[in-house]
Amino acid sequence: MLQTVTPSPTDILRDLVSFDTTSRNSNLELIAWVEAFLEARGIPSTRIYDETGEKANLLATIGPADVPGYVLSGHTDVVPVDGQEWTSAPFSLTERDGRLHGRGACDMKGFLACCLSKAGEMAARDLKAPIHLAFSYDEEVGCKGVPSLITKLVETVAKPRACFVGEPTEMQVVIGHKAKRSYRAIVTGYPCHSSLAPHGVNAIDYAARLLLRVREMGIALAEGPSDALYDIPVTTAHTGTIAGGTALNIVPELCTFAFEFRVLPDQDADALVSEVMRYAREELEPEMTARAAGTGIAFEEISSFPGLATDPEAEITRLTKRLAGRNGHSKVAYGTEAGQFVEIGAIPTIVIGPGSIEQAHKADEFIAIAELESCTAFLDRLIEEACR
């Protein structure tokens, strides 16, 4: 029997927050809950598993699949709460002063809740163009899950007119975000007693020279191309973690550090990484190997995703502004899955969703109830658009 009662976004969000979908965990319990919710409203869905079978994307099409429609995209995973001091249980939704607190309430289960609250209405209406619900895994650890979802989408439905990625923008129309490349450098030296330091190859020394090169590149990039629509208008370089050595009286054999570039969409992110690797191969490693065989520098990719650069005059931009009741647009420094919808699926994409990124990833993360209301109003207008 089909469900006729429509839960509020708050009620749905309460259930979604109760699932601990920290990226290190499986998200299958949440996916099963969403499947059952959609099935109760006559909406079939498809899982797209990762290689382990422990995580899955979910894709549901409401309306005629052979007509270009609209994608509502969001991720199901959340960041950890480890080491954070919460004043309420992070995986239990708590309402205070018009705000709903809980891990993922803002980033970005609030958007998922709004979409699900309208799913029954979408199914009941005479949609002339479909609305696709696209819920992914592992966005928070490098946008790793969504590529297989996008591939499945473009294989099974007519190419969508537009995709809306519901990251928290306070329902502002975001047409651009930076690309990201992050890597771990593993520097292997040659150990010896520190009294014989010239006989060794100090892994920390060479790591320091390499990360200083990253820093120098960051300084140069700060004087390079810029885009005033971004809060940080230039491409940035950053080293975030470093570890190495065992004791002061031992020349360190190993040092690792992680670095990243956040790159304006019209700059070459891969070229920046290549420059770091070139410096390691041509400048540092010859010195190291001349002193001890087996030394050197290796690199491991941590995450990589493309930027987003949607034309402010594009049809999707004009449509989104009309649906959101806004005249302006902006760009953000943080990354999303939006660039992958463009790169893999050639689907015009905008980032727009409820809540503020300022609340994401923090203790006592929250979303204002008013933001959920703004998002559902946007979806109401999208449904009318799809019915035309």
C-alpha positions, 0 to 999 in steps of 0.5 A, a space after each residue: 500500500 502506498 504511503 499518503 502521509 508526507 513526513 516533514 523534512 525535520 522528521 526525515 532528517 531525524 532519521 537520517 542523522 541517526 545513521 552514523 555514516 561517517 565515511 569510514 563506515 558503511 552507509 548501507 543501513 541508511 541506503 536501505 532506509 531511503 529505499 524503503 521510504 521511496 518504495 512506500 511511495 511507489 518509487 523504484 531505486 537502484 544501488 550502485 555498490 563500491 568494490 567492497 559491497 559495503 557502500 552504495 550510491 542510490 539512484 531513483 528516477 521519478 517520471 519519464 526516463 527518456 526525457 531530459 530532466 533534473 538531478 538532485 544530488 547529495 552525499 550520504 557520508 559525514 565527517 567524524 565527530 572524534 575529538 569534538 565536544 558536542 553539547 548534545 548527542 551528535 547522531 540524535 537530532 536536537 532542536 534548539 532555538 529554531 536550529 536542528 543540531 546533529 552530525 550531517 544536519 547541515 552537510 548535507 542530510 538536510 538537503 536529502 531530507 528536503 528531497 525525500 519530503 517532496 518525493 511522494 508529491 513528485 511521484 503523484 504529479 504528472 511530471 513531463 520531465 523526470 527528477 532524478 535523486 542521486 545519493 552518493 557515498 564517500 564525498 567527504 574523503 575525496 568525492 570517490 563514490 559519485 563517478 559510478 553513480 554518474 556513469 549509471 545515470 548517463 547510461 540509463 536515462 536521457 541526458 539531464 538538462 540540469 543537476 543541482 548539488 545540494 551542498 550548504 550555500 544558504 540557497 545561494 546560486 553557486 556557479 563555480 568552485 575550485 579543483 583539488 589535488 592532494 598527495 602524500 609524499 613519502 621520503 625515504 632516507 638512510 639512517 645512522 647515529 646522529 654523531 655520524 649525521 654526514 654519513 646518513 641521508 636525513 629524510 626530514 631534511 629532504 622533506 623540509 626542502 620539498 614542502 618548502 618548494 610547495 610553500 614557495 609555489 603557494 607564494 607565487 600563486 598568490 600573485 597570479 591569476 585571481 577571481 574576485 567572486 571567490 572568498 579566497 580569490 587565488 589558487 592556494 598551496 597547503 601542507 597539512 600534516 607531517 611525521 618523521 623520525 624516531 629519536 633525536 640521536 638517529 638520522 631519520 630514515 622516513 618522513 611523510 607529509 600531506 599537501 594539497 592545491 586548491 586550484 581555480 578552474 581555469 588553471 592546470 591543477 595537474 601541472 602544479 603537482 607535476 612541478 612538485 614531483 619534478 623538483 623531487 626527481 630532478 633536484 632532490 633524489 639525485 643528491 639522495 641516491 648519490 649518498 645512499 642507494 635505496 633512498 628517494 621520494 614517492 608520492 601517493 594520491 589522496 584525493 582529486 576532483 575537478 573544479 566547477 565553472 558554469 557560465 553565469 549566462 547559461 540556461 541552468 544559471 538563469 533557471 536556478 536563479 528563477 527557482 531560488 528567487 535570486 538575482 546574484 551568483 557566487 563561487 566557493 573555495 571548497 570542493 563538491 561533486 558538481 565538477 564531476 557531473 560536468 566532467 563525466 556526464 557533461 551535465 550542466 550543474 549548479 551548487 545550491 542547498 540549505 544551511 551554511 558551510 560555516 556550520 559544517 564539520 564542527 561540533 554542534 553542527 546545525 541547520 536552521 529550520 528556515 533553511 529547510 523551508 527555503 529549500 522545499 520552496 525551491 523544490 516546489 518550484 522545480 516540480 512545477 517546472 518539471 510538470 510543464 
